[in-house]
């Protein structure tokens, strides 16, 4: 079993909150990600969207393209329009050799609206999961036929947030709909990492490792704050941070238990003025690498 360690650029600059790291050059992000030890990086909004330009840029820093987020509107638009929206992004990922496409349903999302509390997020009625699951499976089949796998991202502020909603989504979709395990979002939503990993072991095809500062989370819950309020206040951090509450040695043991062999990505959106991106990247890399190796997983480039 072997895994690769990647990072998301969101620790340097935030696509939903340009004031967080908007002055940090992309070149700094890429150079520091490589210097910290990562072999790959996920695509951010400031990255080139033309395949050859992106390839040359990443090669300059010795980085591979891990994947890229796609803000889905399948629930709103239906299958054919969503395929048209998705095609350029999918083509870019395939041209760069990225193995998975990160897909999140963002119809009605409040994840990018600082003025809207998380309690007002959209919810999918129980009776609607079957139809949505069929359509999502058709979309994932289409993605798979074009040489990429879909990794569905459960995310705070969207229709798939809680462990129960993740279970229902997986129960109503086919095998082509992979599951992105996000340790931070699952913990934020009061879910159980061990239970979810063991239940959906055969569907997990991508992993985001972010940590949670429980004191910040509790304060946010008490006042029913927004997702972006939580980001600004530091609800997320990286593996290895003493202020975090997630046991990444347990996470690593679980990944070894299920035979996981994909990318493991540090993704912890923070204010770079308060949490130095390079220092956080180094801390996350060494903490995860140590945990994964102790669990018996090989970390390769």
N, C-alpha and C positions, 0 to 999 in steps of 0.2 A: 504494500500500500504506500502510495506517495501523494503528497499534496504540494501545491505551489502557493507561495505567499504573495498576495497583491495588496494594493491600497487604493482607496478612493480619494480623489482630489479635494473632497469636501472639507478636509481639515485646513486647507489653504484658502479656498474660496468657495462660497456657498451660492449655488445657482438660484435659490429662492430668496436669499437675503444678500444682494450684491454689496451691501455695506460691510459685510463680514468678509474681509480679505480681497475686496475688489481692487485694491492697489497692489496686490502681490502678483508679479509676472508669472505666466504659465511656465516659463523656463525655470524659475526658482522651484516651483512645485515638482517638476519632472526631475530636476537635478537632485533635489533633496530626497525624493522618493527612492531614486536609485542609490544614493549614498547611504540611506538608512538600511539598504539590503534587499528591498523588494525586487522581484523579477517582473512584475506586471502592475498595471494601473487601469482602473476603470475610466471610461470616457466621461468628461464633464462638458458643460455647455460651451466653455471657452476653447475646447479642442477643435482643430480643423475637422470638417465633415466631408472632405474630399479624401478618398482613400490613399492616394499616393502621397499627398502632403502629410497626412497623419502617420503613414508608415515611416517616412523619412524623419519626421520629428521624433517618434518613439525610438527609432534605431539610433539616433544621435545620443540617447541616454541609456541605451541597452535595455529598454523596457518592452514588454509585450502588451498588447491590448487584451485585457481580461474580458471585458464586456462593456455594455452601456445601458443605462436606464432608458426606458420608454414609457412615457405617460399615456396609458391606454384610455380610450374612450369607447370601448366595445359596447358597453352597456347603453350608451347614448346613441351611437352611430350604426351599430350592426356590423356584420362580418365583412362585406365587400368594401365599404368605405374604410374600415380599419385596416384591411390588408393594403389598401393604397397608401394610407398614412404610414404604415409600418415598413413598406418595401425599401425606401432609401436607407433607413437605419439598419435594416437587416442586411442589405447589400454591403454596407460599410463594414459591419461586423464580420461578415463572411470573407470579405476581401482581406481583412487583417488577421483572419484565423481565430477569431474569438469563438470559444466553444458554446457559449450560452448567451441568450438575450434576456435581459432583466425586464420583466413586464409587470406593471402595477396598474390596476384599474383606478383611474383618477376622476371619473365622472362624479361631479359634486364634491370633490375632496376639499377638506379644510386645512390640509397639511401646509399649504402655502399662503394662508390667510391669517395674519397675526391678530386680527381683530375678532376672530371667531374661536370660541372655546372648543376644546375637543369634544365636549358633550353634545355639540351640535353637528357632529360629523354625519355623513349619509349612512344609511343602513339598508341592506338588502333583505326584504322580507323572506322568511324561511321558504315560502312557496315559490319564490323566484329563482332559487339556486339551481333547480334542475334545468330550466331553460338557459340560464346564464352559463351553466357548466357545459352544456352541449355546444353552445356557440364558442366558448373559450377553447374547448377541445378541438373544434374545427379549425380555429385560428392556430393553435399549437401544432396540429397536424400539418398545416400549411407551412409553418415555420420550419418544422422538422424536415419536410420534403425538400426544403431549400438548403439543407445542410447545417442547421443550427438547432439548438435545444432551447425551449422556453423555460425560464426559471421565474415562477410567479412570486412577487415580492409582497408579502403581508406588510402593511404599513399603517402607522398611527394616522388617524384623520381620514381614512378611506373606508370602503365598504368591507374590506377584509382586514380586520384589526386584531380581534380576539382569537384565542385558541379554538373556541367553539366555531367561529367563522372559518378558520383555516380548515378544521376538520370537515365542515360541511362542504367547503369548496373542493377539497380533495375527494370526498365521497361522491361528488357529482361531476367529476371530470375524469377523463381517461389518462392513461399513462404518459401521454405526450406532454401533459401539463406538469412540469417539474415544480419543485418547491424550493424557494430560496429561504434558507433558515437565517433569520436575523435575530441574533441573541438579544440585542438591545430593544428592538421593537416588541419582541415577545415578552420580555421582562417588564417593559413599560406597560403592556396590556395585561399584566398579572398572569401570564401563561407559564407553563412548566416546560423548560427546555428538555429535560430527560424524557418526559412523556411524549412530547411532540416528535422528538428525534426517533424514538423507538417505534412510535406508531406509523410514521411516514418515512421510514428509513429508505425504502425503495424509490421514493419520489424526490428526495433531497439531492439537488444537483448543483447547488451553489451555496456558499456560506458567507455571511457578513458577521464579523466579530466586532461588536461595539459594546462598551461597558455602560453601566448606569450608576449615577450618583444618587443614592436613595434619598438623601435629605432634600435634594432639589426636586426629585420626583414627588415626594410627599407634599412639599409646599405647593407645587403646581397643581396637584390633585385637590388640595384643600380649597383653593380659590378657583378651580375650574379654569385654568389658563389654557392658552392655545399651544399648539405644537411648537410654533416658532418662538413663543415665549420660553418654552423649555430649552430650546436650542441655545438661545441667547444667554440664558441663565446657567447653562452648563449641565443639563441633565445627562448628556452623553459624554463619555470619555473612552479612552483606549484600554485594551487589555493591559494588565500590569499596574494600572493606576491604583494607589492605595485607597483612594476615595470611592472606587467602584465596588460593586457588590457581587458581580458575576464571577463564578469560579471557572476560569478557563482551563484549568487542569481537568475538571470534570467534562467540560465541552470537548476537549481533545480526546479524552477516554471514550466518550460517546461516538465521536467521529471514527475512532479506531474500531469500536465495537460494530459499527454498521458497514465498515469497509469503504469509507468515503475516500475518493481519490481525485477530487477536483481542486479548484481554487479556494483558498481561505483568504478573505479580504478584510483588512482593517478599515472600517468605515465609521468615523465618529465625528459628526459635525459639531464644531465648537467655534468660538470666537478666537481667531488666531492672535488677537491682541492680548488675550488672557491665557491662552494655551498655545505655546510655541509649536507650530506645525511640525518642524523637524524633530524637536525633542519628543513630541508625542508619537511621531512615526517611528523613531528609534525605540522608544519604550514598548510600543505595540509589537514591533517586529521581534525583538529579543524575548519578550514574554511569551508570545505565541509560539515562536520557534522552539523554545525550551519546553513548553507544555506539550506540543505535538510530538516532539522527539521522545519525551518521557513516556508518552502514551504508545510508543512503538511505530509511529508514522515517520516515514522518510520525507524530509523537506527538500525538494529538488527545484532547480531553476528551469 
